[in-house]
Amino acid sequence: MEKSKIAILGSTSHIAKGIINNFLQGGEFSLHLYTRSPDKVLSFLGAIGKFPDKDCVIHGGYNGFLKSSYDVVINCVGVGTLNKLSGDYTKYFTVTEEYDNLAIGYLCNKCPDALYISLSSGAVYGRDFSAPVEENTINSIRVNHIAKEDYYGIVRLNAEMKHRAFNGLRIVDLRLFSYFSRFINLTDGYFITEVLDCILNNKILITNNVNIVRDYVHPIDLFSIIRKCMDAGKINAAFDVNSSMPAEKKEILDYFSLKYGLQYEMNQSLGHVSATGSKIIYCSNYNKVLEIGYKPTFSSIDTIKEESEFILKTVSNKYSEKYL
């Protein structure tokens, strides 16, 4: 039986790495990994015990993308975290448009029956996250007073609306609210990476007293929904991707404090810095994804426990090997 050919755009991203790792487990797919940094992808493959071959091909650049035929195109291209943006918010617009148009052009002109999966974001709902979003949640934008925190949500919403307009094509937007895996970059500046950094470097975590809620999706659950989309036939839709249960900051801090001796202090005056605005309760109760048979296996705290244990053991072992 011929293997399904999967093209992954943006193969160095955090999310892409988890997807690649899961696709490579069964040996039933042919992966084509597109990136502008092939050395980084090669290094990643080596780290997970895999190597390029006929069923795992690294493409340096995107010039050859339109010349091949793929069953599925997964767009993991992103502009990175606030730390990597360096204040250049134009990248939200230019980078997203460039690779989204590349994928849509591919479907329109080369393979109209291929499935295009775009990794979207809960940011499409705007900036009011005082409660979980619902099916009829409204994204309110002050047209004459748009702030930089609105940019990413507008970009993602624009992309999704464009995808729905191409209703004759198979396009799925997967809205991730939070995602965590062993492949995360510990310098990304997220709450969870700050926690891990403090544990690894024996530092005291300074955080505010706002008990935020996050919905960390496990890499296996994300892969599961991708497989459901692949089996869904003719589909053009957007889905909120959720874990089996979100986690509160207090629950996360209590876990790391008890398990790893994390020390932390609450500072009421400490603000929250995010390129897409402050999000108190960042999760969704919109379960349209049930229509394609997706049911998450892992809760957010399950994900945190499993993936952080791997990270902390791996980093600690590397440190020991270096100095012993």
Steps between C-alpha positions, in 0.01 A plus 500: 500500500636842401587724792321830549727790411504775761659842445577698815576869457703665776659177621721664765209633705408365844165367378648349183752298699229321696306429181809368323592279796155340503481451123834318509393249764294270279693501172179531297561852368745670267604833652634799310634759742525854366717754675745784446724341766565139387788457745261559791258238370785253449615562858147450630460170316826378647382596849194275465699217344380553145686578180407624152409231250255451214209528744639797691634762263633840610447783253717808550272781387163492326594523132414137430173493692271571205666231286400199712171331585390461862193356668524737796664839552546612862592864551699546822673820390500767768687815592603377842436632847507856632868451582576425134283768341727782619210740462448429128128421492488531121621138490159386625352626175773440244616155612148365556380625161804369314475139612122486518478620140767246405288216641173625350666554163626143518148366551351723232759440230663164577305266731138608554421181694782543753423589861643826635529521880582844634613541861289789624449649846243578766600861434233506226251567780658836581634613836213446745586177679321548830317171443538199268398584144180353361349440156349850491788693657547838328834647401455873564756722327510876549562585136634849568713395796672178396791409729798279426346235725219473242728428206544126533132432562407704192757314290374159609134599458574634151670173405210294630241707314703465181505122551122485543460700179687222317217267597570261214840413644589274791633746758500464879605762755606355835475766770752432774463690825806358675734221400788344689752232412851380576617683189423850628776760505561590864586858402160567343378704797174320574379444856577129480852554362571752776398236755734243348784750474466582872511132593802427282693803621383498862337842470192641671208548262347846528142504378185705553204385707263453205386138487503458121350195328678326212405205279822317412447254216718189495696420178323164473158667519598753234618216278173320567292790373722530193430133423127560551514786251682278249221244527216754484473511120371823347533750781540876533476611862668646807531309827597607851756250630475421869640267763268294720524769770675839530732580792517799735828671578466410868466131410812521283704682765391255770608207284846634422548618858420156642669291229810706420535747787409806293518817706277789397387839621186693418545862394167678461652785303655270239327538165439245228690545175361338186511592134131410470369655822427375849304175516354402837293197398640381169303193400190396307169329565421485127507130419434497124800268474280220635344490154811329362535266796779672694512445874811609694685241707715731711407778739714812518664391824565153348680671213702720733604209720605269218679748275671700777633180658667415170646851467633517854656153484656564161647839589627372836665199334673721243627721782631196688674360190670836444645537847558145624 
